[in-house]
Amino acid sequence: MSTRQNLQNLQGNHACALAAIHAGCRFYAGYPITPSSEIAETMSAELPKVDGLFIQMEDEIASMGAIIGASAGGAKVMTATSGPGFSLKQENLGYAALTEIPSVIVNVMRGGPSTGMPTRPAQGDIMQARWGTHGDHPTIALTPWSVEEVYAETIRAFNLAELLRTPVIILFDEVIGHLVETVDLARFENPDITDRKWADGKIEGFRPYADPGDGVPAMARPGDGRRVHTTGLSHGEDGFPTQDAELVAQFMARLLGKIETHRKEIERVDIRSCDDADVVIVAYGITARAAYRAVETLRQRGVKAGLFRPVTLWPFPEDAFKKVAERARLVLVPEMNAGQLILEIERLVSGKTRVAGVNLYFGDPITPQQIVETAEAELKQ
Amino acid sequence: MLGKPLFEFSGACVGCGETPYIRLATQLFGDRMIIANATGCSSIYGGNLPTTPYTLDANRRGPAWSNSLFEDNAEFGLGIRLALDEQYSHACDLLVKLRRSIGAELVDEILAADQSDETGIHEQRLRIEKLKIILEKLDSEQAGNLLSLTDTLTRKSVWLIGGDGWAYDIGFGGLDHVMSTDKDVNILVLDTEVYSNTGGQMSKATPRAAVAKFAAAGKSVPKKDLAMIAMAHENVYVAHVAFGAKDIQTLKAFREAEAYPGPSLIIAYSPCIAHGIDLSNNLTQQDLAVKSGHWSLFRYDPRLATQGKNPLRLDSKKPGIPYHEFAETEMRFGILSRSDPQAAKALLDQAQVEVNERYRHYEQLAAMDYSEE
């Protein structure tokens, strides 16, 4: 490994844009919304330098529509927004999931609902990311906690989108979006890049949605002669609409199954001091940084605490979590919302362990002290 | 203007080009205004609670104000109008039913009231005060219902206010839909030609050659002509105003728009800090914009067509100064002349051609003969 460093002061939003281009993104469609606008601004300046295309659309619905079209046309694509815009994208997000069109959607979370607190951080879109669009659908959502991790996870988001032919959501909060940190870009000099799996072999009889074994059919390169019918209607292996229960069942099993069979590639967790932990704190984004400090403080005070940080939020890394939760007396879930991920945690511990939340969603990040106090109070109960 | 403004001490930037239009509307119609405000600058300085710049007159009447989402303000305001119309029509039904117990004379006067001017509205308010006293004494469910609706019997002035990001871009579909109705709403577009509140990104109102975020090399296409789109509906009162260039035309437009019984659209030129100007020159910049042909002044009143007259009245003269003389006074254009003088010149030359053509287009439309021969 080279010892040469390439240190840069980057804001989370800038890092996201630069990493996207690094991962091969060549098309960005967007609409201004605080606190995500710097991503679009950076893309508008940087994409033309690599022969990429930036386009400002009239709203967030149109931005999502445009990236789906561009991806169907063969490009790696991204759009970025915040909560209200993320809501507008939801119908198209479902379309991308069903038509299996790779795309990356960034949501820099701010206080909500509605216009809420546009310049303040929140983590209120955790369940929107999972269930925002209609119907049963695969979801991948990644949630970095530092500027460097924004860079890394953005590259990974593109790789997963291409590997699994699916939309991938990157969720971070306003603090991470606007945080400036030193990032050593030398670390990312030669990242693993997954490119799209294009259909090859015989053109005749091509079945665009047939399962090649891993649940992810290769896409036909537009104009290569293969017949493809893309539709938001439920379809069979040939791509044509169907209401045949057996064909739809087969299709849905593959669509949802491709996430389950690739959990190893999708899931990333950061587990700290959990081996002997009585108190496991589950946290993500900026809240996880407060939680890690809380772990150190609790340990100094004699409480065996640990941090379980799901970098991949959806699908939730269930097995890894169950392992650390097994011996814990208390699972604490601090989040900047009224209690969203805690619902998943409660489901996983099934009443076997005490679960408590630290829920502050009034515009300020959660402090380590608030987490420590709740942990100590809960332990006394 | 001696009318008391019911909009004061807003938190807008010093010299803001938008607020004088809102202030004017409140001076004229504030005691009966209901405002639907799209999210953006005007929703921030218009409702930075717990303070609000909207206030009351001596009779404790003033604008009622609500802030919608960014994209749905036209629909939001239309809903307000429809609800008021429904309440008005229900109140009229009850008046007819209770005619005998209230008194035929008063009921007939209320129903037939001409509320097209201040005197008419004042007289209607006096009648309604009388009506309330009578209704309070009547002991019936219908009288009780009417009592809760009496205030809807004075004409309300519904205003849909927002910026160019709303009207030209994200809210355009809804705006277009509202303009396709016959409902009496007044739409005020505070056109800063850029997304002001989110930090100066390009909108479809941004003129060719202006530099904005997402248009770092200068906007490569002309500003969308929203007024022409509205005129194409043929049932919409449309005005293009810039008070700094011709305040009397602005005043006329506001009065006519409010009096027009269907949808009205006022597109108001609003200099903004994002233009890269000293806002103490706000009025001068508006004057230059009009003189250069960047911003034409006109009013389109569909009622004139039915009287055999041309509905379009052009209120500004042919471009009298070269476009670049206006452009070079604003940093949004000037910045490109420094970074890429060649591109800037090409864009400004093209803009010159376009403002000339646009004016000629209006001129020809305004000269068309509407008399029936």
Interface residues (C-beta under 8 A of the other chain):
Chain A: Y31 P32 I33 T34 S37 A40 E41 S44 A45 F54 Q56 E58 D59 P84 L88 S114 T115
Chain B: T39 S43 N67 L69 F70 E71 G165 D169 I170 F172 Y195 T198 G199 Q201 M202 K204 K213 F214 A216
